[in-house]
Amino acid sequence: MAKTPAPLTLTTLLAYGALGLPLAALNLPLYVYLPAFYAEEVGLGLTTVGLVLFAARLLDTFTDPIIGELGDRTKTRFGRRRPWMVVACPLLIVASLMLFIPGDGVGPVYLFMWTTLAYLAWTMMILPFTALGAELSGDYHERSRIAGAREGFVVIGIILAAALPIMLGLDAETERGEILAVLGWSMAVLTPLALLAVLFMTPEPRIVDSQPLPLKEGLRLAWQNGPFLRLIAAYLLNGI
C-alpha cells in the first residue's frame, strides 16, 4: 500500500499562497481602472483603448502555450519553475508602473507596448506559480489545501485592491490616476517579498522525467475528460 505523503506545514502553505495577493491586486486594475483611465483621463478614447487592450490580450493565445511548454522543459539547479518567476518579477513590476503612472503625451503605441509586456510577464509568473502548486504534492486532498491557500490570498488581494479607494478616501471615478499609482508602488514592494517566500520557504518538487505527450494525444485525452471540459467551459464564460 502506497504511503500517503506528509501534509505541508501551515508555514509552507502560507509562504506559497502569499504571492497570490499582490498578483491579484495587480491584475484587478488592468480590468477595472486602466481602461477608463486611458480612455478618459489620458484621452485616447474608449474605442482605441478597447482595440489596443484586445490586441495585446490576443497575443496571450500564442504566448501562453509557448511559456507553458518552455516551463515544462526547463531544467536548472534552481528548479523548473523558479527561474521563470524570478525573470518575470522585475518585468511585471516595470510594465505595471509604466502603465499605472504614464507620462504626458502617451498614445496607443505606448499602451500596447507596455500592456503586451505586462501580459507576457504575467504569463511567465502565473503559469509557473500555479504549476509549482500542483507539483508540491501528488496527493489529491493535499493539492486542494495548496490551491485553497493560493486562492484565499487571491481573494484577499482582490478585496484590498477594490477597497483601496475607500481606504484612501478617493473617488474611484475621478481619481483613478492616484489609485493606480498607489496600487503600482504598493505591489512593486509586496510582489518581490512574496516571491522570496515562495523561493526560499517552499520545497522543490521531485519530478520524475517522462516523455512529453504529443499535442494530438493530449487534445484527445482532454476531449474525453468530461470534468475538464466543464471546467474549461466555465473559464471561457468567465473570461468573456
N, C-alpha and C positions, 0 to 999 in steps of 0.2 A: 504494500500500500504506500502510495507516494506521500511523503511528508509535507504537511502544509507549511509554507514559508512563514517565518515570524512576521507579525504585522509591523509596519513602520511606526516609529515613535511619533508622538504628537509634535515634537520639535521638528522632525523631518517633514511631516505633513505641512506644517505652517511655513517652514522655510521654502518648500517647493511652491505652495499655493500663493504666497505673498506677491509674487511677480504679477499675478492676475490683476491686482488692484491698480497699479499705475498703467498697465496696458489698457485696461478697460476705461480708465479715466482719460487716457489719451485718445482712445478710439471714439468716445461719445461726441466730442466737439467736432470731429470730422463730418458727422452727420447732422448735428443739431445746430451748432453755432456758425461753422465755417461757411456753408453755402450762402446764408443770409448776409453774413459779414462781408463777403467778397461781392455779392450782388448789389447790396445797398450802400454800405459804408465805403468800400473800395471803389464801387461804381462800375463794375463790369457788366451788370445786368444779369437777371436770373437765367435767361436762355443760354448765355455764354457760359456762365458758371456750371449750369447743368450739363452742357455738352462736354466741357473740359473734364469735369469730375467723372462723367460716364466713360469718356475715352481712357482716362487714367485707370479706372476700375476695370475696364475691359482687358487691359494688359494682364490682370491677375489670371485670366483664363490660360495664359501661356506661362507666366512665371510660377504660379503655384505648383503645377506638376513638376516643373524643372527643379525647383528648390527641394521639393519632396524627394525626388529621385536622387539628387546630389546628396541630400542629407542622409539617405539610407546607405549610400555608398561611401560616405566619409569614414576614414579610419585614422585616428590620431591618438597619441598617448594621453590626450586630454579627453578623449571620448568622441562619440559620433555627433552629438547634438550641441555640446557646449561651445565649440569654436564658432558655429553659425550664430549663436546668440550673442557671443562677445563681439563679433563683427557688426551685427545688426544694431546693437545698442547705441553707439555714437551716431550711426546713420539715422536712426529713428529720432533721436533727440534733436539733431541738427535740422532735419527736414521738418519736424514738428514746430520748432522755434521759428524757422523761416516762414512757415505757413501761418502760424498764430500771430507773429509780430512782423508783418511785411513793412517795407519802407514805402516811401511815396512813389507814385507813378508806376506801380506794378501793373502788369497786364496778364492776358490769358496764358502766354508762354511761361511766365513766372509761376502761375498757379499750376499749370500742367506739369512743369518740371519738378517742382517740389512735392506735389501730390503723388506723382509717379514714384519718386524716391521714397516717400513716406510709406506708400503701399508695399513697395519692394522690401523695405526694411522690416515692415510689419510681418510680411510673409516669412522672412528669414528668422524672425524672432518667434512668432506664434506656432509655426509648424514644428520646429524642434522642441519647443516648450511643451506642447501637448503630446508629442511623440515620446518625450522623456517620461512624462507622467504614465503613459501606457506601458513603458518598459521597466518602470521601477518595481513592478511586481507582476508575476504571472497568475496570481490568484484573483478570481472573479470579484469577490467581495472587497479585497484589498484595493483593487483598481477603482471600485466605487468610492471608497474613502478618499483616495488620491484625487479623483475627479471632483468629488464633493468639496474638498479643501480648496482646490483651484477655483471652482465656480462660485464658492462662497465669497472669496476675495473679489472675484469679478463683480458680483452683485454689490458689494460694498463700494468698489471703485465707481460703478455707475451711479449709485446713490450720492456719493460725495461730489462727483462732477456735476450732477444735475442740481444738487442743493447748493452749490458754490455761490451762485448769485445772491441767494437769500442770506447765506452766512456772511457775505461781504457787504450786504446792503446795496447790491447793484440791481439795476433794471435790466433783465435779460434781453429785452427788446431794443434797448438804446445804448447799452454799454457792452456790446459783445466783444469789442476790442480789448477792454480791460479784463474781461473774463478769460478770454483766450490767452492773454499774456500771463495771468496768474496761473492758469492751468499748465501752460507750457513750461514755465520755470519750476513749478512745483514738481511736475512729473520728470523734469530733467534731473532733479535731485533724487527723487524716490526710485526711479527705474534702475539706475546703476546699483543702488543699495539693495534693492530686492533681487537683482540679478546676482550680486555677490552671495546672497544667501543660498540661491539655487546652486551656484558653482561650488561652494565650499561646505554646504551643510546637507547636501543630498548625495547619496551614493551613486557611483557609476554603474548602470545596469550591466549585467553579464549577458551579452548577446552571442548566441551560437550562430556561426556563419552558415548561411544557406544559399541555395541557388535563387537568383531573382526570378520572380514569377513573370512569365511573358504577359504582355499587355492584353492579348486576346483572351488568354486563360483567366486573367484577373477580372476582366469585364464579364466573362461567362459566370464565374463564381459569384460576382456581385449581383448579377441579374437573377440568380437563383436564390438569393438571400432575401426573403420577404421582410424581416425586421429592418435590415439595412436599407432597402428601398423605401420603406415608410419613413425612416429617419431622414434620408436624403430629400424626400418629398417635403417633409416639414421644414428642413433647412432652406429649400428652394422657395417655398411660400414665404418664409420669414424674410429671406433676402429681398424678394420682390416688394 
